[in-house]
Amino acid sequence: MIQLTIDQKNIEVEEGTLVIKAAKQAGIHIPAMCYDERTAHFTSCMLCMVKDANTQRLFPSCSVKAVQDMNIITGDEELIEFRKIALELLLSEHVGDCEAPCTITCPAHMNIPLMNRHLAKGEFEQALRVVRKDIALPSVLGRVCPAPCEGACRRKSIDGAVSICLLKRFAGDYTLLNISDERSHSTKNSDSFAEQQLPATGKKIAIIGSGPSGLAAAYYLQLHGHQSTVYEKNTIAGGNLRINYTEDQLPKDILDKEIGHIEQTGVSFVFNTTIQQEDFNTLLHAFDAVLIACGRDFKACTSWNIETSETGVKIDKSNYRTNIEKVFAVGNAVRSNKLTIQSLGQGKEVAFSIDQFLTGEPVIGMPERFNSRFGKLVQEEYAEYLKESTDYPRVNPEGKATKGFTIEEVKEEAARCLHCDCRKLDNCKLRNYSNHFKANQKQFTPETRKNVKKHIQHDLVVFEPSKCIKCGICIRLTEREKEKFGFTFIGRGFDVEIGVPFVVDLKEALTKTAMMVAEACPTGALSMKE
């Protein structure tokens, strides 16, 4: 056994132990992407660099063995900057999206591709859960949203964007409405689709205004276990949703049913109540937090000692907090906006901030995650993306937009989705580390990018070489497991790539290690199909 110090922590390990493994045994995490304990080391990502405290020399912890009296630093400013640069160099050759362009463009950041996949398979309950995770009024929005997501859809440049708005509307209507048997396989009560609610926390929130932002905030706060009470000056909830749209654009019974669903979660409504200064002071004392969602009636806020400007209530844009610690503001009360989807998205975001406040966490708002993006498809890439889609043209509903899709139409249209999002959205090491070290994907932008290719012949996995960082883990694992073909390095120098040798397909290359290499791949280059 030998003794050494890592981050001022004295530890004892067996002689010959790699520094990265010694640190792990001591509970110290050193970031790495090309390291896999099952294989011999192959230093390529340079993310695991550490520093010898005595000599100030940097070295890769995945390939250097610990020695007696070694003194290691794993995370000073120089190392953090080094790792950031290492990530930016890897990102310069990484061609792939984390989240799909439609999701990024959606003001509520809904996982549109996942909704589409569920709808294409007829999994309507699962699709609705995906939608309601980010959008509190899917049936309403499916009728009034101008669909900025469709403008960003990659299918648009091929043969027309996916009809995202009508698909979202179907997901909402499927359980909200009493659809006839010919348009639905089921007339289940919406209770069977109820969202999971956290246990009651005992915290209470007063929400002033029942427009889309106030309704969304009440809904998501209720799901977090906080009791929401909505105060509305009119006799019925809905705010401008009842004023800005005709009956043809937004039938009032649809709006009433969606508000009813929100009420079923436990949200309380108090109508015919205009909040005066004395009332506001009462709310401040009676509730744990107050949310101002009163639309353009924000001028009364000045008498409540809330700071305002000509445009609306002044807030911290990162968390929607006003100058009073327990008071938040959202929607048109902050800034005039005509997009219902934006108000609904802000309602979800402010609920996140209020939840942080009520649970004693730092109120930093919803964190933005790193997103790899590579821009528009070129014509040569159309066929690659269509491999995971269908060649159907955009579906126009038989009943036109007023009646929406039939079940057959919704499955056909949803299947047109190109699967632009990454299959390793939440467990890609490249994304997670880039987010942690605040890497800039454009720091070392090449003059030309690699074209996207997709190898989908395998029953279990997909291989997208444009996302590969050449860590070599798949090569070492397939060699260790004695695959006949497996993976190998192809080419030399800067042009080297990882691929399948001898022009065989992916199914022949991975006969027994498909799941293993997909799990081990640090990016979305190798991933499970489902």
Disulfide bonds with the S-S distance in Angstrom:
none
